[in-house]
Amino acid sequence: MPKCDICKKNVKKLFKCKYCGAMFCENCGDYKNNICKDCKEYETAQNEKIEVEEIDTDLD
């Protein structure tokens, strides 16, 4: 029986995320649009234009 990449449960049917390629079950994403919940959350955050503080990594 196949295993979901997101919840790690054995399931009867998996769907492939069109963005990251993860194989997910019907509970772990939008299977009608082929988007896993991780990519869906990222897409939602991008649409909400969440401000992220940039960190200066220059250690000169």
C-alpha positions in Angstrom: 0.0 0.0 0.0 1.4 3.4 -0.9 2.5 5.9 1.8 1.7 9.7 1.8 4.9 11.8 1.8 3.2 14.4 4.1 1.4 12.4 6.9 3.4 9.1 6.3 0.2 7.0 6.5 -0.5 4.1 4.2 -3.3 5.0 1.9 -5.2 3.5 -1.1 -4.6 6.4 -3.5 -2.0 9.1 -3.8 -1.8 12.4 -5.8 1.4 14.1 -7.1 2.0 17.7 -6.3 2.5 19.8 -9.4 4.9 22.1 -7.7 7.2 19.9 -5.5 6.5 16.4 -6.7 5.4 15.1 -3.3 3.0 12.2 -3.3 0.1 13.1 -0.9 -3.2 11.6 0.2 -6.6 13.3 -0.1 -6.3 14.6 3.4 -2.9 16.3 2.9 -3.6 18.6 0.0 -5.9 19.9 -2.7 -6.0 16.8 -4.9 -8.4 18.4 -7.4 -5.7 21.0 -8.2 -2.7 18.6 -7.5 -1.2 20.8 -4.7 0.1 19.3 -1.5 -0.7 21.2 1.8 2.8 22.5 2.2 2.8 24.1 -1.3 -0.7 25.3 -0.7 0.3 27.0 2.5 3.3 28.6 0.8 1.1 29.8 -2.1 -1.4 31.3 0.4 1.4 33.1 2.3 2.7 34.5 -1.0 -0.7 35.7 -1.9 -1.1 37.5 1.4 2.2 39.2 0.9 3.6 38.5 4.3 6.5 40.7 5.1 9.7 38.9 5.9 12.6 40.6 7.7 15.8 40.3 5.7 18.8 39.1 7.7 22.2 40.5 6.8 24.5 37.5 6.3 27.6 39.5 5.4 30.1 38.7 8.1 32.9 41.1 7.0 
